[in-house]
Amino acid sequence: MNQNPNQQKIQNPESQIPKTPQMNDRDFINDLLAQEKYLTTSYSIAMHEASHDGLYQDIMAIFSETEKCQRDLYNLMFKKGWYKIEAAEQQKLQQSYQQFQGYTNQFPYGNNLQ
């Protein structure tokens, strides 16, 4: 399967990042994105462990706002070319699918996920 390596990249704009010791816009936004990822994980844990429904609802609202902020930061980074991703090769997807398909017989309630 010969494919052009450029076909495997998800297209986003190229950007020029200055090579200086000072933090630039990409560094600041990347730091914010990392913080938002940490917060959504923490709020998720707190939400699942909340014993009071009112507290659960409050945490859920904060979680939703934080997750939206995280997604907005990701989209901004991707749009600016600062967050690059590559498309998975079809062969690797198929291998992963086959590997995990074999695990379905270990589910406690049968194989109902197909």
Secondary structure, 3 states (H helix, E strand, C coil): CCCCHHHHECCCCCCCCCCCCCCCHHHHHHHHHHHHHHHHHHHHHHHHHCCCHHHHHHHHHHHHHHHHHHHHHHHHHHHHCCCCCECCCHHHHHHHHHHHHHHHHHCCCCCCCC
